[in-house]
Amino acid sequence: MSTVPHINAARGLALGEAPRGERKPRVVVTGGSGKLGRATISHLSSQGWEVINFDMRRPPTASEDGKSGLGGAYRLVEIDLSNMGSVLEALLEVDMAYKGIDAIVHLAAMPSPGQSSSSLQFNTNVSSTYNILEAARKLNITNLVLASSETLIGIPLNPTPPARLPITEESPRRPESAYSLSKLVGEVLADEYARWQPDAKLISLRFSNVMLESEYAGFEEWQDDPMKRFWNCWGYIDARDGAQAIELALQSKKTGHHAYLVANNNTCMRKSSAELAKAVFPNVPLDPLPSANATLLDNSKAKRELGFEPKHDWS
Ligand SMILES: NC(=O)c1ccc[n+]([C@@H]2O[C@H](COP(=O)([O-])OP(=O)(O)OC[C@H]3O[C@@H](n4cnc5c(N)ncnc54)[C@H](O)[C@@H]3O)[C@@H](O)[C@H]2O)c1
């Protein structure tokens, strides 16, 4: 694997721990027990990272005693990220396990508008993101990747349609739920933390709807009606490609805060993207597309600047 940027200065060693130069680069993945988190841990482990999962729950595959089924190559630290003391302590060290973290991928959140109370989603997501950013600043951890969301495009795009298609990172950010508002606040916090720490890199990945391979059979049910999936412009991203984007963001040598849409190259539909757009958004200007089923969530900035290339496609 290529050189990992933004490694911290050496601290002490935990029991049995190799000196920093002799061990793998160490990344914390928050929310590593979740859908995207599990794919991320698996991918980063395979790419030579030592991964530690900060989550308030075990992944569904973990054994009762937590000694197996954690994906093999990583530890689980059970933690509530809305508690700043716990976040600071766990990033600094966990007794006898490790001292010092090189990078953070912050995925933990209460996702999906409508599945828990709005205030719980907003408060949990904002406090967790603040705690991660502030603790990272205090500990001089300068390589950060944050899960933002496609919802910033204005999901559910009804009654207000997009101003123009495809949607890009320059399209207006228009949160329509407490969940989406929490993601916007996360990006605003990242802007300011980047300003406070000119050497730091903060990358916000605006993931489209994350899908597992096992969910692709269900896409058939959407094919007869463009209205079933118009709410996010028919976008999706395979969890494995989401993990790829995360690794590329970790490797990026940029500084400052940068946001990227992370969507697959195609939509979740067989009908062409131009037909879908005409059927649901007849008055919205549509720019030329690179292919008939091309995504309407433009992923070209992530391709250009991070080297992202989705590999897993439903069709
Ligand atoms: N799934 C999607 O379609 C999608 C789309 C866009 C963005 N995202 C974002 O990507 C990230 C990962 O999404 P996912 O689908 O894997 O979600 P998920 O619900 O499967 O996983 C989220 C994980 O975060 C953990 N968590 C929540 N609050 C916590 C807290 N206070 N302390 C510690 N752990 C906590 C949960 O236990 C869970 O394991 C989230 O930030 C989400 O908002 C997801």
The ligand as an ORCA input file, in Angstrom:
! r2SCAN-3c Opt
* xyz 0 1
  N     -26.870      3.770      4.504
  C     -27.026      4.765      3.639
  O     -27.756      4.643      2.640
  C     -26.266      6.066      3.833
  C     -26.359      7.059      2.848
  C     -25.670      8.262      3.043
  C     -24.905      8.450      4.174
  N     -24.837      7.450      5.119
  C     -24.028      7.680      6.311
  O     -23.008      6.699      6.354
  C     -22.737      6.336      7.710
  C     -22.876      4.846      7.886
  O     -24.196      4.458      7.538
  P     -24.704      2.964      7.744
  O     -25.738      2.707      6.726
  O     -23.552      2.048      7.859
  O     -25.447      3.098      9.163
  P     -25.711      1.955     10.265
  O     -26.909      2.387     11.063
  O     -25.747      0.612      9.643
  O     -24.422      2.069     11.179
  C     -24.228      3.186     12.025
  C     -23.442      2.693     13.237
  O     -23.201      3.816     14.101
  C     -23.325      3.374     15.438
  N     -23.649      4.496     16.302
  C     -24.723      5.312     16.231
  N     -24.663      6.226     17.196
  C     -23.533      5.988     17.911
  C     -22.930      6.608     19.047
  N     -23.493      7.663     19.659
  N     -21.764      6.092     19.506
  C     -21.187      5.012     18.908
  N     -21.714      4.393     17.830
  C     -22.880      4.878     17.347
  C     -24.443      2.332     15.411
  O     -24.374      1.439     16.531
  C     -24.191      1.636     14.071
  O     -23.406      0.466     14.197
  C     -23.698      7.157      8.565
  O     -23.044      8.342      8.992
  C     -24.805      7.527      7.609
  O     -25.456      8.704      7.999
  C     -25.492      6.267      4.968
*
